[in-house]
Amino acid sequence: MFIGAAIVLFPVIWFMLFLIFLPLKMQSQSEAGDVVKGTPASAPAEPMVGKKAKWATIMTIPIWIVIYGIIRSDIITLDMFDFYNAI
């Protein structure tokens, strides 16, 4: 694995986890009972984006290390996949 691929792998994993964490523990303004004028009632009352970004980073680091280790040690290689004779 080249260093560029390793660097790109981290934000890909981070964004996937961040998008998974975004809807978790979300309470809408209508559920909270405080709808701000000019916003939809389904808008989050307190989105906690920073907290979710921090958790995405914390979870990304060990996942990235495991995936990087598997790719770097050649436990799984592209030669193991039969792309052309699969059908």
C-alpha positions as CSV (number, residue, x, y, z in Angstrom):
1,M,0.0,0.0,0.0
2,F,1.4,3.4,-1.0
3,I,1.4,6.2,1.5
4,G,-1.2,8.1,-0.6
5,A,-3.6,5.2,-0.4
6,A,-3.1,4.9,3.4
7,I,-3.8,8.6,3.8
8,V,-7.0,8.5,1.6
9,L,-8.2,5.4,3.5
10,F,-8.5,7.3,6.8
11,P,-10.9,10.0,5.6
12,V,-13.0,7.4,3.7
13,I,-13.5,5.4,6.9
14,W,-14.0,8.6,9.0
15,F,-16.8,9.9,6.7
16,M,-18.5,6.6,6.6
17,L,-18.6,6.4,10.4
18,F,-19.5,10.1,10.8
19,L,-22.5,9.6,8.5
20,I,-23.5,6.6,10.6
21,F,-23.2,8.6,13.8
22,L,-25.1,11.7,12.6
23,P,-28.6,10.4,13.1
24,L,-27.9,8.6,16.4
25,K,-29.4,10.2,19.5
26,M,-31.0,12.9,17.4
27,Q,-34.0,14.7,18.9
28,S,-36.0,16.9,16.6
29,Q,-37.2,20.3,17.6
30,S,-40.8,19.1,17.6
31,E,-39.9,16.3,20.1
32,A,-38.0,18.8,22.3
33,G,-41.0,21.2,22.2
34,D,-39.0,24.2,21.0
35,V,-39.4,24.9,17.3
36,V,-37.3,27.8,16.2
37,K,-39.1,30.1,13.8
38,G,-38.0,29.7,10.2
39,T,-36.7,26.1,10.7
40,P,-38.6,22.9,10.0
41,A,-40.0,21.0,13.0
42,S,-37.9,18.0,12.0
43,A,-34.6,19.9,12.4
44,P,-32.4,18.7,15.2
45,A,-32.8,20.5,18.5
46,E,-29.1,19.9,19.5
47,P,-27.2,18.1,16.7
48,M,-24.0,17.5,18.8
49,V,-21.9,17.5,15.6
50,G,-18.6,18.0,17.4
51,K,-19.2,15.2,19.8
52,K,-20.1,12.9,16.9
53,A,-17.0,13.9,14.9
54,K,-14.9,13.1,17.9
55,W,-16.4,9.7,18.2
56,A,-16.0,9.1,14.5
57,T,-12.3,9.9,14.9
58,I,-11.9,7.7,18.0
59,M,-13.5,4.8,16.2
60,T,-11.7,5.4,12.9
61,I,-8.2,5.0,14.3
62,P,-8.4,1.3,15.4
63,I,-10.4,0.4,12.3
64,W,-7.8,2.1,10.0
65,I,-4.9,0.4,11.9
66,V,-6.5,-3.1,11.3
67,I,-7.3,-2.5,7.7
68,Y,-3.9,-1.0,7.0
69,G,-2.2,-3.9,8.8
70,I,-4.1,-6.5,6.7
71,I,-3.3,-4.7,3.5
72,R,0.3,-4.0,4.3
73,S,1.1,-7.6,5.5
74,D,-0.5,-9.1,2.4
75,I,-3.0,-11.2,4.3
76,I,-5.5,-10.2,1.6
77,T,-4.2,-9.3,-1.8
78,L,-5.9,-8.4,-5.1
79,D,-4.6,-11.7,-6.5
80,M,-7.0,-13.6,-4.2
81,F,-10.0,-12.2,-6.0
82,D,-11.1,-13.6,-9.3
83,F,-12.7,-10.6,-11.0
84,Y,-12.8,-12.1,-14.5
85,N,-14.0,-15.7,-14.0
86,A,-16.6,-15.0,-11.3
87,I,-19.6,-15.6,-13.5
